[in-house]
Structure formats: C-alpha cells, structure tokens
Amino acid sequence: MKEVQITIINKLGLHARAASKLVSISNRFEARMELGRSGRFVDAKNIIALLLASMSKGTEITLRAEGPDEEAALEAVCALIRNRFDEPE
C-alpha cells in the first residue's frame, strides 16, 4: 500500500463536479483507492462517500492506494488535485 499527503487547492473544494472527476479517474485503475483525513477514510471510487466527506479548500488529505497499479493511480489523482480538478481557480 502506498500513500501520499496532498492539499485540496481549488476554490470550491471537493464539490460534485470535482468528486465526479476524481471517481472517474480512480475507476480507471485496478488498485483500491481511499482518501481521508484525521484517520477517517472513504472509498475514492464512491461519489456519495466523497461528497459526504466534505473536503473544502485547504483541507490536507491522505490518498491511499493498494494494488498492482497503485503508483500510477496515486499519480493520476494527485495530478487532478494539483490541476484544481481542471477548474479555473
């Protein structure tokens, strides 16, 4: 299992459109993926779980992946977050 820390930097945080993009990218990989904070993790392939996690701008999260393509999965999700979920701000 690999894990990385990253901060949500887009203006609106992990809102519906951003969560949808995160789920879409996560589902491209075989690895089991989770994200969370304060020791509480949710399935990164489940949009309802992501929305209920309520992660706003500035929230530091931990991404975890376990499986044959775990490194590629983490890189892809981190790239999405660093790119502000492809939003202008």
C-alpha positions in Angstrom: 0.0 0.0 0.0 1.2 3.4 -0.9 0.0 6.7 0.4 0.6 10.4 -0.2 -0.4 13.7 1.5 -1.9 16.4 -0.6 -3.9 19.6 -0.1 -7.2 20.4 -1.8 -6.4 23.7 -3.5 -9.3 24.5 -5.8 -11.7 27.3 -4.7 -14.8 25.1 -4.2 -13.1 22.1 -2.6 -14.3 18.6 -3.3 -17.8 19.5 -4.7 -19.9 17.4 -7.0 -18.2 18.0 -10.3 -14.7 17.6 -8.7 -15.8 14.4 -7.0 -17.1 13.1 -10.2 -13.8 13.6 -11.9 -11.9 12.0 -9.0 -14.2 9.0 -9.2 -13.8 8.7 -12.9 -10.0 8.8 -12.7 -9.9 6.4 -9.7 -12.1 3.9 -11.6 -9.5 3.6 -14.4 -7.3 1.7 -12.0 -7.5 -1.7 -10.5 -6.0 -0.5 -7.2 -8.3 0.0 -4.2 -8.2 3.7 -3.5 -9.2 5.7 -0.4 -8.8 9.3 0.7 -9.3 10.8 4.0 -8.2 13.0 6.9 -7.9 12.6 10.6 -7.8 8.8 10.3 -11.2 8.6 8.6 -11.0 7.2 5.1 -13.6 6.8 2.3 -13.6 4.9 -0.9 -12.3 7.2 -3.7 -14.4 5.3 -6.2 -17.7 6.2 -4.5 -19.1 9.6 -5.3 -21.5 9.6 -2.4 -18.8 8.8 0.1 -16.6 11.6 -1.3 -19.4 14.2 -1.1 -20.2 13.2 2.5 -16.5 13.6 3.4 -17.0 17.3 3.0 -13.4 18.5 2.0 -13.1 22.2 1.4 -10.3 24.3 0.0 -7.2 24.0 2.2 -8.1 20.5 3.6 -5.0 18.3 3.8 -5.9 14.8 2.8 -4.2 11.4 2.6 -4.6 9.3 -0.5 -4.0 5.6 -0.2 -3.9 3.0 -3.0 -3.3 -0.7 -2.9 -3.0 -2.9 -5.9 -0.9 -3.7 -9.0 -1.2 -0.1 -10.4 -1.2 1.8 -7.1 1.6 4.2 -8.0 0.0 5.2 -11.3 -3.3 5.6 -9.6 -1.9 7.9 -7.0 0.0 10.0 -9.6 -3.2 10.4 -11.7 -5.3 11.5 -8.7 -2.6 13.9 -7.4 -2.2 15.4 -10.8 -6.0 16.1 -10.9 -5.9 17.7 -7.5 -2.8 19.8 -8.3 -4.6 20.9 -11.5 -7.5 22.1 -9.4 -9.8 19.5 -10.9 -9.4 21.3 -14.3 -11.2 24.3 -12.9 -10.1 27.9 -13.5 -9.5 28.6 -9.8 
